[in-house]
């Protein structure tokens, strides 16, 4: 939900917008974006001169970043970030502030609470900012598809496999291939009756981008699940679902981003199951019986 200080047309929060914008920025402006993402309170507490010095750039560059992001200037950006942080604190006053990283001297209790905060925040931000119209189109496409092909590498592998398993349980034809060369070959055989779903936190993994590009060239319905709406992956997608995950020194996007992707996967799966309610219930009962015959 956009705040009064947030530019019109935004569906999500300031940090999610900055995160999606960051890969498209010039290096100096990107440093300003990274400063906001790593410690939002820094922007609230510092003057434009201090922000420019910390980011090793000029005040003019900070202003240019603000305008690129849709703000009239630095004061409006600072107000929007402060409003967003205040809303977060009101919702969870006892939690650690966004951007808080694992410290060398943290106790085990502090570490666990920070992990819980990051994962919970990833799910809440992702769901809050999910484009329901696009989600509905993805669900419709999967319901009508001859076959759903999925591809993800690294941490995204788990979310891709999870969606495959869920779809198979309700009798939808779903294919996940881990080998990049083989999955690229499979893209050449896709038809307009298929759906290709690519998962990548960064949206810049070469193998996944190439796979979705070939699928798109074959007029396949292509879907990207990524944290960056303006990434190379999103450029080859008919439908883009964005996730939100705070990165940190040790997490590197591979933990909270996986949780966020799984939340989107669950929304797709349950949407498909609901659209095919009777058939899905029957399929779940049959598969449960064969796996648990004595139950």
Steps between C-alpha positions, in 0.01 A plus 500: 500500500648834399535772763394862452868583448541234233472597132175410331482180301700291745346172613770422758728670748799727457760230557339256259487770234864594558603133491330452163651821364859443619630280212407768244686784673841649428770391751488816712120498526508127570717567806226726634242229438716241675541730801122525532454125472777409743394748770185706431532687832828644372310710244253619763772613738748657255502817294539486124864610543570214739331247270702625203825471695418151630416383146812666356301714264356852470183663630394544137517123450288440809238743367515331159442163667199640687344627179574178316319318782198729459559751781524876462814507711684368803255631765214311336706180483600533866136554602387194305766277657426634849128437451564146385732425791248648743226278363725196534584587860133549587419160354787319678643730772716229658668384179841601373515782252510419127852484366643377830773248416649217703765651726822343622391536865133400458364243743336186361163642605564817301610299198184287509276805537669672206452194281135483602456869423660477155298194398172637635563834335578332167164321500299802617659742254466255213132432566421868567658605171383209286319612185174305526404567139826348378469213748153425363634495145778259603246270665278508190797419278604203716143364510477512119856379430589176326814494713668726753881515479698641793862605538704640788860469615658526844248589769231544232527129422304418815207726412488367141501140621240579764258638240560200275417259783190693600367513143566129445297421812192662342555329164657789309784416262807677644863463398813608686842429350807587705759468222538842326583348159211256504252759620617734223433223247153453651425866433540437127219243518247712685183610322244774540302260721776494762593727790862566598563623856850625585608573857801720578549741790737724304336451162846500342605133508620438144368145463153588623481815289603304189240231571215747538615694195481188281159413642377852431626479142281192456194704605476304825327675790798602711497584872783647710508483879774741608580781742589735216217603269742670259749214479616318187275206593191720531568643153421157348190436712139558403410499869723610790441423868738683731628379835640709785792385713751694707856394425782503753867412528448129569161438341589634153137482390508120503298449818229765531460505120429126504230554763348778289501283188330216688224740606435589134517131404235418761273776366530363145440141610199578718354723228525217247357249749207730572422552131493120455355430844322164458770347281775622732331363812457163329863499384631586847291222652628246246865598539473499880347153495771348283779655711332418833302178432457422869377845598 
